[in-house]
Amino acid sequence: MSTGSLPFDPETGEIVEEGAASNLAELTVSELSQAIKRSLEDTFGYVRVRGEVGRVSRPGSGHVYLDLKDDKAVLAAVIWKGVAGRLRFFPEQGMEVVASGRITSFPGQSKYQIVIETLEPAGEGALMALLEERKKKLTAEGLFDDERKKPLPFLPEVIGVVTSPTGAVIRDILHRLADRFPRHVLVWPVRVQGESCAAEVAAGIAGFNALEEGGPIPRPDLLIVARGGGSLEDLWGFNEEVVVRAAAASDIPLISAVGHETDWTLIDYAADWRAPTPTAAAERAVPVRSELATQLSDLAARNARGLSRAMTERRNRLTAAARGLPRPDDILALARQRLDGAAGRLVLGLRTTVETRRTRFADVRGRLSVRPMLVQIGQHRRDLSRLGANARRGIARLLADSDKRLGSAAKLLASLSYQSVLARGYAVVRGPDDRPVTSATAVLPGMAVALEFADGRAAAHVDGEGPIKHSGKPHKDGSDQGSLF
């Protein structure tokens, strides 16, 4: 018999007869919602559900809201903030999980949901599939390329370690560094497991890179991200994209030392060097001080031996070369002999030259006397006076001849000058440009002209229609010159 349409008593949880339905107490919506909530919680209690993660939401409150689904139904789920902080991995859409918790209802939206208290993957196969998909994505972006990996410093001054400050990992690293080559170590404390692990590790890497050179906190020359071994779920925080991207973006060379030798995480591919264990990371970070000292002593001894052999070889070669050279006295003997001969000839030549010069001087001094010199001076003075008189007479004759020639040229110039013609009654007609007018055709009616006479000029103006025609009759003064007026 179906009970879907029969009245239900929320207080007793029993179905009542139809006739008694009118005797039921009226309930408010809140009262009915609370009754349904109690019924769900009492009926199902603690359950374990397997499904695929659908929509995932994480608001600022820190709670996580998600959907669990299969091919036929969807179940709303919530993970409170306190539980979410303890999860070993963060649920992502498409991941198959097994959730354990309590079934309850949310009266505000009239829906039922599961409050998850534990969450784990439905098997390592699901996590491995997710890990492989993420690895392919980051590889395609070039974050794992060998070309972008940086060389590690040979002997870093400061080493930054991103790890848990309370675990055995940091003690192993510090102990190994102290044994090999003590260095200044800075520890950035993080959680190495749980939901906040990835964000804290990424913040630690970025924080070390943000330190300034020469600042109050020294900037590391090398970073080590370390964690002990664990399951795939325990190491999942080091597979998150935020950690991988932070490691790839680090300007400081980075060593990944997560898990044991067989454990591989995505940060291992993005790091500049992967150490199988945290202790191996410390061994790779610094050399052995005693070995360096031994190598240095060995090199110093080899250098000293090589220098000694080189000096011995050079000394032997110098000795052999010296044997082949002649003695200095033998080299200088011939030159010394030539010098002695030249010195002897020099003294003899000097004496001969002095005697020759002395003889010539005495000869000249004998020819030179005061009286003959006075006679010569008087003779030269008389010759000079005679030459001076001759020069004066010659200059006078030259000036007279030049004056005569100049007078003749002046007379000839006067006779040939046009001004002498003007004195005989002629005139020169000059045009407006003050040039002589030499043709009657150049004279135009109304032209202003100037008439130049022997005693000056007079202005004139040309009248008439054209040039004056010559009548062919002689002028009154007997000339045949026509008139301009």
C-alpha positions in Angstrom: 0.0 0.0 0.0 1.4 3.4 -1.0 1.8 6.0 1.7 2.9 8.9 -0.5 -0.4 10.8 -0.1 -1.1 9.8 3.6 -0.8 12.4 6.4 2.5 12.3 8.4 2.9 13.2 12.1 6.3 14.9 12.5 6.3 14.4 16.2 5.8 10.6 16.2 7.0 9.9 12.7 3.9 7.8 12.0 1.3 7.9 9.3 -2.2 8.8 10.5 -5.5 7.9 9.1 -7.2 10.2 6.6 -10.0 11.0 8.9 -7.6 12.1 11.6 -5.7 14.4 9.4 -7.9 17.3 10.4 -6.8 16.8 14.0 -3.0 17.4 13.2 -1.3 20.5 14.5 -0.3 23.1 12.0 3.4 23.5 11.5 5.5 26.4 10.3 7.9 26.0 7.5 10.8 26.2 9.9 9.3 23.6 12.1 8.8 21.2 9.2 12.3 21.9 7.9 13.8 21.1 11.3 11.7 17.9 11.6 13.0 16.7 8.2 16.6 17.6 9.2 16.3 15.5 12.4 14.7 12.7 10.5 17.6 12.6 7.9 20.3 12.8 10.6 18.7 10.1 12.7 18.0 7.8 9.7 21.3 7.9 7.9 23.8 9.3 10.5 27.4 8.7 9.4 27.8 7.6 5.7 30.6 6.9 3.2 29.9 8.0 -0.4 31.9 7.5 -3.5 31.5 9.8 -6.5 33.1 12.2 -9.0 33.8 15.8 -7.9 31.7 18.3 -9.8 31.4 22.0 -9.1 33.9 23.2 -6.5 33.7 26.6 -4.7 35.8 28.1 -2.0 34.6 31.5 -0.8 36.6 33.8 1.5 35.2 32.2 4.6 37.5 29.2 4.0 34.7 26.6 3.7 34.6 24.4 0.6 31.4 23.7 -1.3 31.3 21.0 -3.9 29.1 18.5 -5.7 29.5 14.7 -5.7 27.9 13.0 -8.7 27.5 9.9 -10.6 25.7 9.2 -13.9 22.2 9.5 -12.2 22.3 11.8 -9.3 24.1 14.8 -7.6 24.8 15.2 -3.9 25.6 18.6 -2.5 28.6 18.6 -0.1 30.3 21.0 2.3 33.7 20.9 4.0 34.0 23.2 6.9 37.1 25.4 7.2 38.6 23.4 10.1 38.3 20.1 8.2 39.5 21.7 4.9 42.8 22.7 6.5 43.6 19.1 7.4 42.9 17.6 4.0 45.9 15.9 2.3 44.9 17.2 -1.1 42.4 19.7 -2.5 39.5 18.3 -4.4 39.4 19.3 -8.1 36.7 18.9 -10.6 36.7 15.5 -12.3 38.5 13.7 -9.5 36.9 10.5 -8.1 36.8 10.5 -4.3 35.4 8.7 -1.3 33.8 11.1 1.2 32.8 10.3 4.8 30.5 12.4 6.8 27.0 13.2 8.1 23.9 13.6 6.0 21.9 16.7 6.9 19.7 19.3 5.3 20.0 23.0 4.5 16.6 24.5 5.3 17.5 27.8 3.7 17.5 26.1 0.2 15.3 23.1 0.9 18.0 20.6 0.0 20.0 17.9 1.7 23.7 17.6 1.7 26.6 15.7 3.2 29.0 17.4 5.7 32.3 15.9 4.8 34.7 15.1 7.6 37.3 13.0 5.7 38.0 13.0 2.0 40.4 10.7 0.1 40.9 9.8 -3.6 39.0 6.8 -4.9 42.4 5.2 -5.6 45.9 6.1 -6.6 44.9 5.6 -10.2 42.7 8.7 -10.1 45.5 10.8 -8.6 48.0 9.4 -11.1 45.8 10.3 -14.0 45.3 13.8 -12.6 49.1 14.1 -12.1 49.9 12.9 -15.6 47.4 15.4 -17.1 48.9 18.3 -15.1 52.4 17.2 -16.1 51.5 17.3 -19.8 50.0 20.7 -19.4 53.0 22.2 -17.6 55.4 20.5 -20.0 53.6 22.1 -23.0 54.2 25.5 -21.3 57.9 24.9 -21.2 58.3 24.9 -17.4 60.3 21.7 -17.5 62.7 22.6 -20.3 66.4 22.0 -19.7 67.3 25.2 -21.4 65.7 27.3 -18.6 67.5 25.5 -15.8 70.2 27.5 -14.0 73.6 26.2 -12.9 74.1 25.8 -9.2 76.8 27.9 -7.4 79.9 26.1 -6.5 80.1 27.4 -2.9 77.0 29.5 -1.9 77.4 32.0 0.9 73.8 31.8 2.0 71.4 28.9 1.6 67.6 29.2 1.9 65.6 26.2 3.0 61.9 25.9 2.5 60.6 23.2 4.8 59.0 22.4 8.2 61.1 23.9 11.0 60.1 21.0 13.4 60.8 17.9 11.3 63.9 15.7 10.9 64.5 17.1 7.4 65.9 20.5 8.5 68.1 18.8 11.2 69.5 16.4 8.6 70.3 19.3 6.2 71.9 21.4 8.9 74.0 18.5 10.2 75.2 17.6 6.7 76.1 21.2 5.9 78.0 21.4 9.1 80.0 18.2 8.3 80.9 19.3 4.7 81.2 23.1 4.7 79.3 25.3 7.2 77.2 28.0 5.5 74.7 30.6 6.6 71.3 29.0 6.4 67.9 30.7 6.4 64.8 28.6 7.1 61.4 29.6 5.7 58.9 27.6 7.8 56.0 26.0 5.9 53.6 23.1 6.3 54.7 20.2 4.1 51.4 18.4 4.1 47.7 19.4 3.9 45.7 21.9 2.0 47.8 25.0 2.9 51.1 23.3 2.0 51.2 24.4 -1.6 50.4 28.0 -1.0 53.0 28.2 1.8 55.7 26.6 -0.2 55.1 28.9 -3.1 55.1 31.9 -0.8 58.4 30.7 0.7 60.1 30.5 -2.8 58.7 33.9 -3.8 59.7 35.4 -0.5 63.3 34.4 -0.8 63.4 35.8 -4.3 61.9 39.1 -3.1 64.8 39.7 -0.7 67.1 42.5 -1.9 70.9 42.3 -2.3 72.6 44.0 0.6 69.4 44.2 2.7 69.1 43.5 6.4 68.3 39.8 5.6 70.8 38.4 3.2 69.5 37.1 -0.1 70.2 33.3 -0.6 72.5 32.2 -3.3 70.8 28.8 -3.4 67.3 27.4 -2.4 66.4 24.0 -1.1 62.8 22.8 -1.0 62.7 19.7 1.2 60.3 17.2 2.7 60.6 13.6 4.0 59.0 10.6 2.3 55.3 9.8 2.2 52.4 8.6 0.2 51.2 10.2 -3.0 48.5 12.0 -1.0 51.1 13.2 1.5 53.3 14.7 -1.2 50.4 16.1 -3.2 51.0 19.7 -2.2 54.3 19.6 -4.2 52.3 18.6 -7.3 50.2 21.7 -7.2 50.6 24.2 -10.1 51.2 27.1 -7.7 54.3 25.4 -6.4 55.6 24.3 -9.8 55.2 27.8 -11.2 56.9 29.4 -8.3 59.9 27.0 -8.7 60.1 27.7 -12.4 59.9 31.5 -11.8 62.7 31.5 -9.2 65.7 33.6 -10.1 67.7 31.9 -7.4 68.9 28.3 -8.3 66.7 25.8 -6.7 67.2 22.2 -5.5 64.1 20.0 -5.0 64.5 17.4 -2.3 61.0 16.1 -1.7 60.4 12.5 -0.6 62.8 9.6 -1.0 64.7 8.5 -4.1 61.7 6.7 -5.6 59.3 9.6 -4.9 58.8 12.0 -7.8 56.7 15.2 -7.7 56.2 17.9 -10.3 58.5 20.4 -8.5 61.3 18.0 -9.3 60.9 18.7 -13.0 60.7 22.5 -12.5 63.7 22.7 -10.2 67.2 23.3 -11.4 68.4 20.1 -9.8 66.6 17.2 -8.2 68.0 15.5 -5.1 66.8 12.0 -4.2 66.8 12.9 -0.4 67.2 16.1 1.7 70.6 14.9 2.8 71.7 14.5 -0.8 70.5 18.1 -1.4 72.8 19.3 1.3 75.7 17.3 -0.2 75.0 18.8 -3.6 74.7 22.4 -2.2 78.3 22.6 -0.9 81.6 20.7 -1.4 83.5 19.0 1.3 85.8 21.5 3.0 88.5 19.0 3.9 88.5 17.7 0.3 88.9 21.3 -1.0 91.8 21.9 1.4 93.4 18.7 0.2 92.9 19.6 -3.4 94.3 23.1 -2.7 97.4 21.7 -1.0 97.8 19.2 -3.9 97.5 22.0 -6.5 99.9 24.1 -4.5 102.5 21.3 -4.4 102.0 20.6 -8.1 102.4 24.3 -8.8 105.6 24.4 -6.8 107.0 21.3 -8.5 106.1 22.7 -11.9 107.7 26.0 -11.1 110.9 24.3 -9.8 111.1 22.2 -13.0 110.6 25.2 -15.2 113.3 27.2 -13.3 115.7 24.3 -13.6 115.0 23.9 -17.3 115.5 27.6 -17.9 118.7 27.6 -15.9 120.1 24.7 -17.9 119.2 26.3 -21.1 120.8 29.6 -20.0 124.0 27.7 -19.0 124.1 25.9 -22.4 123.6 29.2 -24.2 126.3 30.8 -22.1 128.9 28.1 -23.1 128.4 29.0 -26.8 129.0 32.7 -26.3 132.6 34.1 -26.6 134.3 35.8 -23.6 133.7 39.5 -23.2 137.4 40.2 -23.3 137.7 38.4 -26.7 134.8 40.4 -28.0 136.3 43.8 -26.9 139.9 43.1 -27.7 139.7 44.0 -31.4 137.6 47.0 -30.8 140.0 48.1 -28.0 143.0 47.8 -30.5 141.2 49.9 -33.1 140.5 52.5 -30.5 144.1 52.7 -29.4 145.3 53.1 -33.0 142.7 55.8 -33.7 143.7 57.7 -30.5 147.3 57.7 -31.6 146.5 59.0 -35.0 144.3 61.6 -33.5 147.0 63.1 -31.4 149.4 63.2 -34.3 146.8 64.8 -36.6 146.0 67.4 -34.0 149.6 68.4 -33.7 150.0 68.6 -37.5 146.9 70.7 -37.9 148.0 73.1 -35.2 151.4 73.6 -36.8 149.8 74.2 -40.2 147.4 76.8 -38.8 150.2 78.5 -36.9 152.3 78.9 -40.1 149.4 80.3 -42.1 148.6 82.8 -39.4 152.2 84.0 -39.2 152.2 84.5 -43.0 149.0 86.5 -42.9 150.2 88.6 -40.0 153.4 89.4 -41.8 151.5 90.8 -44.8 149.3 92.9 -42.6 150.8 96.2 -41.3 149.4 99.7 -40.3 151.1 101.8 -43.0 150.0 99.9 -46.1 146.5 99.8 -44.8 146.4 103.6 -44.4 147.6 104.1 -48.0 144.9 101.7 -49.2 142.2 103.6 -47.2 143.3 107.0 -48.7 143.2 105.5 -52.2 139.7 104.1 -51.7 138.5 107.4 -50.3 139.7 109.3 -53.5 138.1 106.7 -55.7 134.8 107.1 -53.8 134.8 110.9 -54.2 135.5 110.6 -58.0 132.7 108.1 -58.4 130.2 110.3 -56.5 130.9 113.4 -58.7 130.5 111.3 -61.8 127.1 110.0 -60.5 125.8 113.5 -59.8 126.6 114.7 -63.3 125.0 111.7 -64.8 121.8 112.1 -62.8 121.6 115.8 -63.8 121.9 114.9 -67.5 119.2 112.2 -67.1 116.8 114.7 -65.5 117.3 117.3 -68.2 116.6 114.8 -71.0 113.5 113.6 -69.3 112.2 117.2 -68.8 112.7 117.9 -72.5 110.9 114.7 -73.6 108.0 115.5 -71.2 107.6 119.0 -72.7 107.4 117.7 -76.2 104.8 115.1 -75.2 102.7 117.9 -73.6 102.7 120.0 -76.8 101.8 117.0 -78.9 98.9 116.2 -76.5 97.6 119.7 -76.7 97.6 119.7 -80.4 95.8 116.4 -80.7 93.2 117.2 -77.9 89.5 117.8 -79.0 89.5 120.9 -76.7 91.8 122.7 -79.1 89.2 122.1 -81.8 86.5 123.5 -79.6 88.5 126.7 -79.2 88.2 127.2 -83.0 84.3 127.5 -82.7 83.2 123.9 -82.6 80.9 122.2 -80.0 80.3 118.6 -78.8 76.7 117.4 -78.5 76.2 115.1 -75.5 73.0 113.0 -74.9 71.1 112.4 -71.7 73.7 109.7 -70.7 76.5 112.4 -71.1 78.0 110.5 -74.1 78.8 112.3 -77.4 76.1 112.1 -80.0 77.8 111.0 -83.2 74.9 110.5 -85.6 71.9 112.7 -86.5 69.6 109.7 -86.5 70.3 109.4 -82.7 68.7 112.8 -82.1 65.0 112.6 -81.4 62.4 115.4 -81.1 62.1 116.6 -77.5 65.5 115.1 -76.4 67.4 117.1 -73.9 71.1 117.5 -74.9 74.1 119.4 -73.6 76.4 121.5 -75.8 80.1 121.5 -74.7 82.1 124.5 -75.8 85.7 125.4 -75.1 84.7 127.6 -72.1 81.9 125.4 -70.7 78.6 123.6 -71.3 75.0 124.8 -72.2 71.8 122.9 -72.0 69.6 122.6 -75.1 66.3 121.0 -76.3 65.7 119.4 -79.7 62.6 120.7 -81.6 61.1 119.5 -84.9 59.8 116.3 -86.3 63.0 114.5 -87.1 66.6 114.9 -88.0 67.7 118.1 -89.9 68.2 117.5 -93.6 71.3 119.0 -95.1 70.5 121.6 -97.6 73.7 121.2 -99.5 74.3 125.0 -99.2 77.3 126.3 -97.4 77.0 128.0 -94.0 77.3 131.7 -93.8 80.7 131.3 -92.2 81.8 129.4 -95.2 81.5 125.9 -93.6 79.1 123.3 -94.8 77.9 122.3 -91.2 74.2 122.3 -90.8 72.2 123.5 -87.8 70.7 121.5 -85.0 68.0 124.0 -84.3 
